[in-house]
Amino acid sequence: MTTKEKIKDIVENQPDDATYDEIVRELAFAGMIERGIEDAYAERTITNQEMGHRIRSWQK
C-alpha cells in the first residue's frame, strides 16, 4: 500500500464530524507508528532500562 493510499484510508475511516485537527492527529499518529515499526525492524531501539536511565538523567 502506498503512502497516499494509507492516508486516504485513514481519512476515509474518520467520522463525518471529525475536525481537521483530529484528522491531522490521526495521520501523525499513524506516521509515528510506522516509523517505530521501521526502527524496530532495523534494530534502532533501546531497552526499557536504558530509556528509564535517560529519563532520570533529564530530571537532574
Secondary structure as GFF3:
##gff-version 3
##sequence-region A 1 60
A	DSSP	alpha_helix	3	12	.	.	.	ID=ss1
A	DSSP	alpha_helix	20	41	.	.	.	ID=ss2
A	DSSP	alpha_helix	48	58	.	.	.	ID=ss3
###
